[in-house]
Amino acid sequence: EFFRDVAANLIGEENIVTIKEPTMVGEDMAYYLQEVPGTFFFLGEAPQGEAYPHHHPKFDVDEGVLWKGSALFAAAALKWLKDNALIPYRM
């Protein structure tokens, strides 16, 4: 909920999609989350033309959306620091 609130504030609630069912991605994130609180999110983008999966030789990323991921990480870190009285939060 913490990260979702940050994302809604930054990019708008209408741009957030909650995945109701688990997905079988090849990540070890579940093991990390057993040890410390955190979140896993997908930074969505839809390429023009045919889309290819990760690790495919024709896989391509729309680099125009990467700023959103960086902004989300930065905003979440700043809000966490503010909520824990470590710095003032201004956004």
RANOR-V68344 format. One record per helix or strand of 2 or more residues. SS is the DSSP state (H for helix, E for strand). FROM is the first residue (numbers start at 0). LEN is the number of residues. If there is no record, write none. Layout:
ss->SS from->FROM len->LEN
ss->SS from->FROM len->LEN
//
This chain:
ss->H from->1 len->10
ss->H from->12 len->3
ss->H from->28 len->7
ss->H from->62 len->21
//
